[in-house]
Amino acid sequence: MTAVDPPTDEELTRRAQAGETAALGLLLARHQAPMRAVALSLLGYGPDAEDAVQDAALTALRRIGDVRDPAAVGAWLRAIVRNSCRMRLRADRDTPARPESLDRLHTCHDGLSYPPYRPYPPYPTQLMHPERVVDQHAMRDWIWDALEQLPEPLRLVLMLRHFSGITSYREIAHACEIPVGTVRSRLNQARAKLAKVLLTTATHVHDDAARLTEDSRQEAEVTLEGARRGRQPREILELWPAETELVGVLSTPGERCHPIPAMRRNREKGVTQHLRHVVASRTVTIWEMDVTNPAGSTDPCPPTLAWLMFRRNRRVRTLRVVFPEP
C-alpha cells in the first residue's frame, strides 16, 4: 500500500479559506506547539501564556481569510500569538483605575428609526470588527454552532471577550458581577470546551449565522424605536413577558423590576440610545449602545452601555444593563 503524504500548510490553508472546517482544525493542531513556544518566550510559564495561545487560536478562526501567503501560515499564526502577548504586557503596564462614575445608578434606554419588523427563528448570532471577516466566510456558522453548545455562563464570558467591546477581565467581571479570577477560570474552561466541540463538529451542517444576526439587529432597532415612542409593537411585547426581570445596578433592591417601565422612565428623561453593535446566541444576547443625553442634564448617562439579555424560547428571562469603560 502506498503511503499518502499529509497535506501541506498551503493546501490546508486554501481548503480552510474555502470553508472546510476540518482543514482549519488540523492546521491549528499542527501549529499549536510553536504557537505555545512564542507565548512562553514572551510571558513565561503560567496562565497568561496559555490564554494568549487560546486567544490567538480564536483570532485565527475568525481571520483565516486574511492569510495572503498560505504557505507561510505558520508565521502568520505565530505573529498573532506575539501580538496577543504584547497586548497583555501593555495592558499590565497601562491599566487605569475604573472611574467611580461608571458604578453609579443610572436608568437609560431608548432610540432609533422604525424598520419593518419580521418574526425570526430561534436566536441569532452577530459578529463585529474582525468578525466581519467571518461574516463573509463559511467558518462563522461552525464557530457559532460550537458556541451554542457551551453552558450559558461559559458562553457569556467568551462572547464578551471575543465578540463584544467589553473585553478586559475587569470589564467582564463588572458586567457579570463575578470576581476577576472567576472570569479567567470560565474563559479557560470555555476555550477548552469550544476547542473540543469544534473538532467534533467540523463536518456537520451548521445554521446560517448571518441571517440570524440580521434578525437580531432588526429586533434591537424596533425595540429601541418602540422605547422612544413609548409604545412597543405586539411582536416585541411578546418577547418581554411579565416574568422578565431587570437585574443588576438598575434594579431596585428587594423589588422585582420589569424592563419596560425602565424604558419608559428613560424616555421621560430625554435619554436616547443608538445601536452600535450586536452579539447574540440563541439564549444570550448583547446589544451595545451609544447614548445621547438631553442638553443640560445634571445626571447624565455614560456615553456607552450594553444590554445583556438571557433568553428562553426567544423570550427574555433577565436583562442586565452594564456600563463599559470608555
Salt bridges, closest charged atoms under 4 A:
ASP9 OD1 - ARG30 NH1 2.77
ASP9 OD2 - HIS31 NE2 2.81
GLU10 OE2 - ARG14 NH2 3.22
GLU20 OE2 - ARG15 NH2 2.83
ASP48 OD1 - ARG184 NH1 3.17
GLU50 OE2 - ARG36 NE 2.97
ASP51 OD2 - ARG88 NH1 3.96
ASP51 OD2 - ARG184 NH1 2.81
ASP51 OD1 - ARG191 NH1 3.28
ASP55 OD2 - ARG88 NH2 2.60
ASP55 OD2 - ARG161 NH2 2.91
ASP55 OD1 - HIS162 NE2 3.40
ASP55 OD1 - ARG191 NH2 2.41
ASP66 OD2 - ARG63 NE 2.81
ASP103 OD1 - ARG98 NE 3.15
ASP103 OD1 - HIS174 NE2 3.49
ASP141 OD1 - ARG140 NE 3.50
ASP145 OD2 - HIS206 ND1 3.12
GLU148 OE1 - ARG155 NH1 3.90
GLU148 OE2 - ARG282 NH1 3.79
GLU152 OE1 - ARG317 NH2 2.96
GLU177 OE1 - ARG320 NH1 2.79
ASP207 OD2 - ARG282 NH2 1.83
ASP208 OD1 - ARG140 NH2 3.42
ASP215 OD1 - ARG118 NH2 2.94
GLU219 OE2 - ARG311 NH2 3.11
GLU225 OE2 - ARG228 NH2 2.40
GLU225 OE2 - ARG229 NE 2.51
GLU238 OE2 - ARG234 NH1 2.87
GLU245 OE1 - ARG256 NH1 3.38
GLU288 OE1 - ARG276 NH1 3.89
ASP290 OD1 - ARG276 NE 2.95
ASP299 OD1 - ARG104 NH2 2.96
GLU325 OE2 - ARG98 NH1 3.42
GLU325 OE2 - ARG170 NH2 2.85
